[in-house]
Amino acid sequence: MNPIQEYFYRIEEPERSTLLFLRETILASDPENITETFSFGLPFIKYKKKMLCYFYYSKKYKKHYLSFYHGDKLDYPELTQDGRKKFKILLIDVEQDLPVEFILSLLNEVKPYIKG
């Protein structure tokens, strides 16, 4: 098992399935340019080999989240900055439908800011 698989394996259900679905959806959204890597103990999604977003868990909110690089350029009430300079996060609520189209549109909105 590679480190990315191990990261997700340690997460309890139903969060694990939700996050794995989201990971696969993001990777499949642009297979030519989107890859993943494991850095700082976290799964990172890269666009043209540059950071795009990553998965993590918020102890403050007690939820997993997706953190967007250049999220500071995004202006949506669903996103939280919490003192971060370049990132904004989207909390993942497994009790709600996953906002897949919204997440993919956020990724497409930050892609132009990534110097590739």
Disulfide bonds with the S-S distance in Angstrom:
none
